[in-house]
Amino acid sequence: MTDLQNTFNKDLEFGHEGEEVVLDYIRTKYECAVRIPNKFSDYDIWIPEIGKSVEVKYDIRSNDTGNFFIELYMSGKPSGLLSSKADWWVFYDGHRFYWIELEKLKQLIILSSSNWIEVQPKGDKEPKKAFIIKKSLMSQYSFKNFF
């Protein structure tokens, strides 16, 4: 296995850990909630009791940077936020959940459009276009608790 594959697999495993933490939290109220396995890109968690979907972003690095990283394009095609079909996004920094509706997140990015970047994270074959948003701003627009 190449270093690129190792990095990708570690990142994927790390992301799944975050999804499990969020899923456990959601299941305290909605016990039928499930994590969608494998390469389903529309969202990470489905809550059948209320017919809602959740995209999870596990970003502990945000504790050092003070920012969340939101992918918009990869390989010249819409990805991340621009391809999501989730009703809600939750950013989890290892300490706190930041819940925000998809449309509200898009509006927030439009209002704060000066933070676009292009990066090629370790483990990715091509650069990504993304948006960096301050956690303090996300905190103002997100609802504090899911319930």
N, C-alpha and C positions, 0 to 999 in steps of 0.2 A: 504494500500500500504506500502511495506517495505521501509526502508531507502535506500537499494540497488536500488529498482525501482525508488524511488524519485530522487536519484542522476543521474541515467541513463536518466530519462525523462528530468531533468534540462539540462544535457549535450547535449541531442538531440535537445532540444528547442534552446539552445545557438548556436549550429552548424547551425541550420536552419536560425537563424538570420544572421549569417555570409554569408550563401548562398544567402540570399535575397539582402544583400548589394552588393555582387559581381554581382548578376543577374541584379540589377538596373544599375550598371556601364556598363555591357556588352550591355544592351538594349539601351544605348545612341547611339550605332552604329548599333546593330543588334536587331531590335525590336521583332523578332520572337523567340528569345532565351527563353528557358523554364527551370525551375527547375524540376528535375525528382522526383516525390513524393515517399514516403514510403520506402520500403526495397530494392531498386535497388542499388546494390553495385558497379556497373561498373564505374559510375561517377555521378556527382550531377547536371550538367547543360548541355543541348544540344543546339547547335547553328545551326539551319537548313540552314541558309543562306550560311554558309561556310563548313557545314558538320563536325564540330569539337565538341569535348566534353571537359568538365572541371571538375576537382575534386577540391573542396574548403576545405581548412583547416583554420579555424578561431581560432587563437591562441593568445589571448591578454596576456596570461601569459608569452609569449616570450618577452614582454617588460620588465619584471622583470629578467628573466633568461638569455636573450640574445641568446636563442636557440629556434629552432623549433623542435618539436617532430614528428617523422615520424614512424608510426606503420608498422611493417613488418610481424609479426606472432602473431596469437592469437589461443589458444587451440591447439598449435602444427601445425597449418595449415597456409599457406600463407594468409596474409590479407593486408589491406592498400596498400602500394606501390607495393607489390609483386602480388596483385590480381587486381590492377586497370587497367582499359581499357581506361582511359581518355587520350586525346591527350596532354592536359596541366594540370598542377597543379597550383593553386594559393594559396599562403599563405597570409592571411590577419591578421594583428596584431591590427586592430582597427584604424590605422593611414595610413598604406601604403599597397599596393598590391605588392607581389613578384611573378611574372609569370615565370614559367619554363616548358619546354617541358618534358614529362614523361621520355623519354630516356636520356635526359641530366641530370635529377634528379637522375636516376639510376647510371649514370656514376659518378656523383659527390659523391654519397654515396660509390661507390667502391673505388674511390680515397681517401676518408676520412674514411676508414673502422675502425678506432680506437675508434669510439664513440658509440659502441653497448651497449645497456642496457636491463635489464629485470625488469619490474615494474608491479605492480598490482594496477592500478588507482582505487580510490574510485568509487564504482559503478560497477566495473567489477568483474565477478565471477572467472576468471582465469588470470594469468599473461600474459603480452604482451612482445614480443621482439620488440625492436624499435631502432631507430637511432636518435641521437641528432646531429643537425647541427647548427653551429653558424649562426646567422642572417647575420653577416658581410660577411661570405663566400657565403651564399645564394644570397646576394645582388650582388656579383661579377658575378654570373652565371645566374641570372634571368634578363629578359628584364624588363625595368622600367615601361612601359605602354603596355597595351594590344593592343592599336591602334597605 
